[in-house]
Amino acid sequence: MTRKFKTLGLVLVSVLALSAIGASGASAATEFHYETSPVTLTGSQEGESNAFDVQFGEVKCGIAKYTGKTPTGTVDITITISVLFENCTFAGVASTVDLNGCHFLIHLQNVPVPFLIIIDVVCPAGQEITVTGGTKCTLHIPAQTGLGPATVTNIGAGTTREVTAALAGIQNITYTQTPGTGIGKCSSVTSSTGKYTGTSTFTGENEAGTAHIGVFVA
């Protein structure tokens, strides 16, 4: 009888140990990591590769600058990014891109490699992102959630670690076209078939902007 109780005790200990290991694995999260905090995030597109395609044509900008600031901790699953677009064209016509207070939430998904992100467009009440394509077309991009997924990859080492985002997975963007005037104006369209392509890289700096801080996903 004593031997049976000892055997039962060993079985219970083993079950509890395995349960603890399983619980520990389940609680592990995929997160953005920063070597120190706070961190100022900066980023840019790779060359002029980024483009937003809609029915009327392609929106491309010579400059796309990303900025954000992390909370005081050294890990995150969501970061907030603002973007400045300059030297833009829409369907080949010189254009302006106005964010009107809108910004982007980048949500890291809790999945193994490849690391994935989902993006939300967040705007103040009554606002939207507007692209003015000369006199031919105005593009309206409202607040929306769940865009993606896109893939993120770690590059570099130590304090120079950065995160690169391949944005080709963002293909379900809702937009509206408002026709302008004259020959070649766009048609009136509301669609959820907008897609974003290209690659952007994000790096970390201290608040003074004088030193790199490593940023990575793990």
Secondary structure per residue as TSV (DSSP state, phi and psi in degrees):
chain	resnum	aa	ss	phi	psi
A	1	M	-	360.0	-43.4
A	2	T	H	-60.3	-41.2
A	3	R	H	-62.2	-39.2
A	4	K	H	-64.0	-42.4
A	5	F	H	-64.5	-38.6
A	6	K	H	-63.6	-42.1
A	7	T	H	-63.3	-44.1
A	8	L	H	-61.4	-39.8
A	9	G	H	-62.8	-41.3
A	10	L	H	-64.6	-39.8
A	11	V	H	-62.9	-43.9
A	12	L	H	-63.7	-41.6
A	13	V	H	-61.0	-43.3
A	14	S	H	-63.3	-43.5
A	15	V	H	-62.3	-44.2
A	16	L	H	-63.6	-39.4
A	17	A	H	-64.1	-44.9
A	18	L	H	-64.4	-37.7
A	19	S	H	-63.6	-40.8
A	20	A	H	-64.2	-42.0
A	21	I	H	-62.4	-43.6
A	22	G	H	-62.7	-41.4
A	23	A	H	-65.5	-39.5
A	24	S	H	-62.8	-43.5
A	25	G	H	-65.2	-37.3
A	26	A	H	-68.3	-29.4
A	27	S	H	-83.5	-12.1
A	28	A	-	-64.4	136.4
A	29	A	-	-121.9	149.4
A	30	T	-	-85.6	125.2
A	31	E	-	-140.4	156.5
A	32	F	E	-76.1	132.8
A	33	H	E	-118.6	143.9
A	34	Y	E	-127.8	139.5
A	35	E	S	-63.1	-40.4
A	36	T	S	-140.9	173.6
A	37	S	S	-142.5	159.5
A	38	P	S	-72.1	161.6
A	39	V	-	-124.9	133.4
A	40	T	E	-95.6	119.7
A	41	L	E	-90.6	132.6
A	42	T	E	-129.4	154.2
A	43	G	E	-163.0	169.6
A	44	S	E	-157.2	161.3
A	45	Q	E	-75.2	155.6
A	46	E	S	-81.4	110.7
A	47	G	T	61.3	-133.8
A	48	E	T	-118.5	38.3
A	49	S	-	-77.1	-23.1
A	50	N	-	-75.2	135.5
A	51	A	E	-149.0	144.7
A	52	F	E	-114.5	116.4
A	53	D	E	-101.4	128.8
A	54	V	-	-131.5	-176.5
A	55	Q	S	-59.8	-39.4
A	56	F	S	-76.5	-25.8
A	57	G	-	157.4	-155.1
A	58	E	E	-114.7	133.3
A	59	V	E	-97.4	119.9
A	60	K	E	-131.1	143.6
A	61	C	E	-128.2	137.8
A	62	G	E	-67.5	-27.9
A	63	I	E	-130.8	129.9
A	64	A	E	-135.3	107.5
A	65	K	E	-108.0	128.5
A	66	Y	E	-108.2	137.1
A	67	T	E	-138.5	149.3
A	68	G	E	-166.2	165.0
A	69	K	E	-135.5	131.3
A	70	T	-	-85.6	161.3
A	71	P	-	-64.6	-173.2
A	72	T	S	-77.9	-13.1
A	73	G	S	-79.4	179.4
A	74	T	S	-109.6	7.3
A	75	V	E	-137.8	153.5
A	76	D	E	-153.3	154.1
A	77	I	S	-112.7	-14.1
A	78	T	E	-134.6	133.4
A	79	I	E	-124.9	150.9
A	80	T	E	-105.1	128.7
A	81	I	E	-127.5	133.7
A	82	S	E	-106.6	152.4
A	83	V	E	-131.3	140.1
A	84	L	E	-115.3	121.1
A	85	F	E	-107.8	131.7
A	86	E	E	-137.8	161.9
A	87	N	E	54.8	55.6
A	88	C	E	-103.5	154.6
A	89	T	E	-131.5	151.5
A	90	F	E	-130.1	115.5
A	91	A	T	54.4	38.0
A	92	G	T	83.0	-0.7
A	93	V	E	-104.2	136.0
A	94	A	E	-54.0	131.3
A	95	S	E	-141.8	167.9
A	96	T	E	-120.5	144.7
A	97	V	E	-117.0	115.0
A	98	D	E	-109.0	120.3
A	99	L	-	-78.4	-25.2
A	100	N	T	52.7	39.1
A	101	G	T	86.2	-1.6
A	102	C	-	-76.6	151.8
A	103	H	E	-144.8	-176.9
A	104	F	E	-125.3	135.5
A	105	L	E	-102.5	126.4
A	106	I	E	-107.9	113.3
A	107	H	E	-102.9	118.5
A	108	L	E	-79.1	130.3
A	109	Q	-	-86.9	143.9
A	110	N	S	-84.3	70.9
A	111	V	-	-133.4	155.6
A	112	P	S	-71.8	178.8
A	113	V	S	-55.8	134.6
A	114	P	S	-74.8	142.9
A	115	F	E	-73.2	138.4
A	116	L	E	-122.8	148.6
A	117	I	E	-127.6	150.7
A	118	I	E	-117.7	141.2
A	119	I	E	-118.7	135.4
A	120	D	E	-110.6	141.6
A	121	V	E	-97.9	120.3
A	122	V	E	-116.6	127.7
A	123	C	-	-130.4	151.3
A	124	P	-	-61.3	157.6
A	125	A	T	-54.3	129.8
A	126	G	T	80.0	3.7
A	127	Q	-	-109.8	165.2
A	128	E	-	-159.5	166.7
A	129	I	E	-81.8	133.0
A	130	T	E	-124.8	130.3
A	131	V	E	-114.4	120.1
A	132	T	E	-103.5	109.2
A	133	G	E	-93.8	74.1
A	134	G	T	58.0	-132.9
A	135	T	T	-101.0	5.2
A	136	K	T	-94.7	-30.1
A	137	C	E	-165.6	144.7
A	138	T	E	-121.0	130.4
A	139	L	E	-106.9	131.6
A	140	H	E	-117.5	124.8
A	141	I	E	-120.3	106.2
A	142	P	-	-81.9	172.0
A	143	A	-	-59.7	141.6
A	144	Q	E	-163.8	161.6
A	145	T	E	-128.2	163.0
A	146	G	E	74.7	30.6
A	147	L	E	-81.3	131.9
A	148	G	E	128.1	-159.6
A	149	P	E	-87.4	157.1
A	150	A	E	-114.4	161.6
A	151	T	E	-104.0	137.6
A	152	V	E	-119.1	146.0
A	153	T	E	-135.9	140.4
A	154	N	E	-81.1	139.5
A	155	I	E	-135.3	157.3
A	156	G	S	80.7	-173.1
A	157	A	-	-149.2	154.4
A	158	G	G	59.4	-136.3
A	159	T	G	-70.2	-12.5
A	160	T	G	-96.8	8.4
A	161	R	-	-62.5	137.1
A	162	E	E	-136.1	170.0
A	163	V	E	-122.1	128.3
A	164	T	E	-107.3	133.5
A	165	A	E	-112.0	122.9
A	166	A	E	-92.8	113.4
A	167	L	G	-95.3	9.5
A	168	A	G	-64.8	-17.5
A	169	G	G	-77.6	-5.7
A	170	I	E	-89.4	92.1
A	171	Q	E	-127.1	10.3
A	172	N	E	-125.4	42.2
A	173	I	E	-84.7	131.3
A	174	T	E	-85.8	136.1
A	175	Y	E	-152.3	165.4
A	176	T	E	-133.4	137.2
A	177	Q	E	-103.0	132.8
A	178	T	E	-111.0	119.4
A	179	P	E	-61.9	145.5
A	180	G	-	-94.2	-132.0
A	181	T	S	-131.5	161.1
A	182	G	S	82.6	178.8
A	183	I	T	-66.4	137.2
A	184	G	T	86.1	8.9
A	185	K	-	-68.8	159.5
A	186	C	-	-79.6	166.9
A	187	S	-	-91.9	162.6
A	188	S	-	-79.6	116.1
A	189	V	E	-141.0	137.5
A	190	T	E	-123.1	126.1
A	191	S	E	-150.0	161.5
A	192	S	E	-118.9	33.1
A	193	T	E	-110.4	11.2
A	194	G	E	-64.6	144.5
A	195	K	E	-138.6	145.8
A	196	Y	E	-115.5	134.7
A	197	T	E	-130.3	162.9
A	198	G	-	119.2	-176.6
A	199	T	E	-133.0	138.8
A	200	S	E	-131.1	148.3
A	201	T	E	-121.4	136.0
A	202	F	E	-116.9	135.8
A	203	T	E	-129.2	168.1
A	204	G	E	-116.8	145.2
A	205	E	E	-136.4	159.4
A	206	N	-	-72.8	170.7
A	207	E	T	-61.2	-30.4
A	208	A	T	-79.2	-12.0
A	209	G	S	73.0	23.3
A	210	T	S	-107.2	-6.9
A	211	A	S	-150.3	146.2
A	212	H	E	-76.5	147.3
A	213	I	E	-126.3	127.4
A	214	G	-	-63.3	133.4
A	215	V	E	-125.6	131.8
A	216	F	E	-156.3	166.7
A	217	V	E	-110.8	136.7
A	218	A	-	-154.1	360.0
